[in-house]
Amino acid sequence: MYRILSVTLILICISAGCITGNSDHEAEPEQPVQTDYQKPAQAVYLITPGEELSVFGGQYIYEEIIGSGTPEISTNYSLGYVTVPSGNTTTLHRLLNRSEFFGIISGEAEIKCDNTTVTVGANEYVILPKGVLQSATSVGEEELVYINVVNPGYTPESEITGENVFDPEFSTDKVPIVIPDPGEGIERDINSDMMIYSVLNPVLMPEMNANVDYSVAYAELLPVGIAEENYLKGSSELIYVIKGEIEIYAPGGNPVRVTAGNAAYIPPNQTKGYRNVAEEKSTMLSFVSPARTP
């Protein structure tokens, strides 16, 4: 199921009749995303969460944003939207050779990492090292919702469950990295309308000892605020909107609106700008791959 819409192709698709409310209509194939980091793709892609997948016997629901269902997108991670009903717990498991990032959107989570357990709430973040024995429990009165990132990208072969999780071959004794306040990260402003705080960056924040290949930032854009045009040399960016609604525009293309719960992908070297079209402050997470540097 394709969930990605290239803004630069919208008008072409409409004139060709490939955007339609008739689900039986056979759409023309989309152009692939340019994965050559030396050349700009000149596009912004809107991504909506995929089909709901019931995981671990229905203990939680996973909706893919970046992964096997988005082969056009080139990143070094997979990313999804997770919902855990109050009281439910994910089965004990390990992800071999893969770290995991939890960005809590709402609710409260009790996260087990080997011999350490931490409790985190909305707007808090946890990074689990590679290969740890882990689980997440929704301990609040409301359901737990979080953004989940696996680096390198998740594969079924990388996951260990059942009695195998206790095999001495896989035994680890590591501790989670907890980020209780994104505002304590490295602060930068694009202009007076937008503030950005680095949450996770293995290059700029080496003291965290986070073994990841991407960076994460938390951003706030004031109502009707505008962020000046910029681009990331050699790195892609995925913007996930937590609250509000933003418009991302690129030279020569049509703006794409991203509402809360959806995301936009910007290929490497692509010039773009941001505009808040909500009447409230819009907040978002920015995932940059490879990690952002000055």
N, C-alpha and C positions, 0 to 999 in steps of 0.2 A: 504494500500500500504506500503510495507516494504521499508525503505530507509536506513537501518542500516546494515553495513557490518562488521562482526567480523574478524579482521586480522588473528587471530589464526585459522580460519576455511577456509581461502581462498583456500589453496592447497587441502583440503579435498573436498571442493565444486567443484573445477575444475575437479578432478578425478571422481567425482560422476556425473558430467554433469549438475550441478545445476546453473552454471554461463554460460549464453548463450545469444546470441542476438535474439533468437526466443522467442517472448513474449507469445507464446502459450504453451511453455514448463512449466510443473508444477514443481516448485522448491521444494526441500526438506525443511521442516521447520527448521528454525534456532534454535540453542540452546539459551535458555533464559539467560539474563544477571544475574549474581550472585548478589542478593540483600542483602545477609548476610554480614553486615559490619565487621564481625569478620574473614572472609575468602576472600582472593584475588580471583578475577575472572580470572586473567591471560589473559587479552584481552584488545585491544583498538578498539573502534567502530567508523567507519566513518559515519557521518550523513550529508545528503544533504537535503536542504529545500524541503518540501512537495508540494502538488498541490496548485496552486494559488487560494485563496478564495477571492471573491469580498465581501467587508463588507460595511455596512451602505450605501446601494444603489449604490455601486461602487465608493464611495468617497476614499477608499484606498484598497490596495491589501495586504493580509496577507498570509505568507508562514510559516507553522509550522516547527519548528526544534525539540522542545521537547514539548510533550503534549499527547493528546488522541491517536494520531497515532503512538506513540512510547511507548507502554505498557511495553516493555522490559527494559526501562530506569527508574531507581528509583531516583527521585529528589523531592524537596519540592517546585518546581516552574515550570511554563510553559514558553517557550521561542519561539519567532518567529521573522521573518524578515518582516518588514513593508515598503511598498512603497506608498507614497501619492503624486499624481500629483500636480504641482504648482497651487495654488489657491484653492485646495480642503481642506475641513475641516471634521474631524470626528464628528459625532453626539454627542451632550451632553449626557453623561452617567455617571454612578457610578459603581464601583466595590466594592461590600460589603465585608468587612473583608479581603480585599486584597490590598496590595501595588503594585505600578507599576513603573518599571524602564525604562527610555528611554536612549539608547546609540546612539547618532546621528552619522551616518556614512557619510552622505553627505546631502547637502541642508540646509535649514533653517526652524526652527519650532517655531511657536508661541503657547505655551502651556498654557491652562487655568487650574487653580487649585483653586476651590472655588472663592474667591474674588481677587485672585492674577493671573497675567499673566506674563509669562517670555518668552524671545526670546533667542534661543540657536542655535548654528551651529555645524559644523563637529567637532568631538572629544570632544564634551561637553555632560554632562550627567544631567538627572533630575530624582529625585525620588518623586513620588506622594504618600502621605499618604493614608491610607485605607479609602475608602468610599467617597472620595471627588468628587464634581461635576467637570467634566473635558472634555476637547476636545483638539485636536491638529490640527493646520492649517499649511499647506505648504506655507510659505510666500516668499521664494526665487524664483529666476528665474528658477532654476533647481528643479527637483522633490526631495521630502524629502524621505530619506531612513534612517531607524533606527532599532536597535535591541530592542525588547520589552520583558520585563520579568514581569510576574505576580506571586506574592507570597502571600499565597499558590497558587497552579496552578489554572488557569482559568477554570470556569465551566459556562455554560449558565445561571444557576440559580443564580449565583453571580452578574450578570449584570442587572442594572436598566436603562431603557431608556424611552423615551416618557414623558408624563406629570408627571409620577411617580417620576422623578428625583427631582421635586420641592416639594415633600411630606415632611412636617416638620419632619416626623419620621426619614428621612434620612439626614436631614440638618447637615452640618459640616462647620467649618470655620478654615481651616488649610492652611499652606503655603508649597510650594514645596521646596525640597532641591536641589540646583543647584551646580554642580561641573564643573566649567569652564575650569579647566586645570588638567588632570590626573597626570601631573608631580609634582603637589603640594601634592600628596598623600604620604603615607609612602613608601620610596624607599628601594629596596633590589636588590641584584644582585646574580644570581646563579653562574655565572663566568663572565669573562670580555666580553663575547659575548652577554649576555642577561641582560637587565634591566627590572625590574618589579615595577610597582607603584600601590599601593592599592588605588582603587577608592571608594570602599564602603566596610566597614567591621564593623558590629555591635559590635564585640568583641574588636578589636584593635582601633576602632575609635568611641567610645561611645558618643563623643561630637557632632556627627552628628544627634543623636536621630533618627536614621533610624530604624524603626520597621520591620526588615527583618530577615530571617533565613539563609541567604547565604552571600557570599562575592564576590566582583568583583575586578579584577585587570587588568591593562593595561600593555602589555608587548611588548618590541621591541627586535628583534633578528637580529644581524648584518649579512650581506651576508656571506654565507658558515659558519656561526657561529654555535656552538654546545652548548647546555645546558646540564650539567651533570645529570646523572640519579638521580631521587628522587621519593618519593611517599608520599601520604597524608594519614595519619592514620585515618581511620574511615570516610573520606570524599571523595566524588566523585568530578571529575573535568570535565568541559566542555570547550573546547578550540574553540573559534570562530575566524577564520582568517579574518581580515579586509583587509589586503594588503599583497601581496607576496604569498609564498608557503612554508609550513613547512612539515617536516617528523617527525612523532612520532613513536618511536620504544619501544618495551618491550622485556625483556629477553624471549627467546624461541618462539617469534612470528615474523611474517613478518612486516616490517615497513609499515605504512599507510601514504600516502601523502594527505595533506589537502590544497586545493587551496582557494583563497579569495572567501568568500561567503558561505563556507562550514564549518563544525564543526567536532570535534572528542570528544567522551565521554570516559573517563577513570574511571573505577569503583574504589571504595575505596580500599586502601592498595595495589594498583597496581604500581609496579616500572615501570618508563618510562623515556625516554629522548627525547630531541627535537633537530632537525637539520634544519637549513634554507637551502633549496635547490633552492632558488631564487637568482637572481643576484642583487637584491635590498634588502633593509632592510624590513623584514617582521614584521607586527604588528598584534596584536591579543588581544582578551578579554578572561580572564579566570574566569569562574563562579565555585565557590567551595561550595558544599552543604554537610553537614552543614558548616558554615563559617570557613575559615582557621584560625588556631591559631599556634603559634610557636611550 
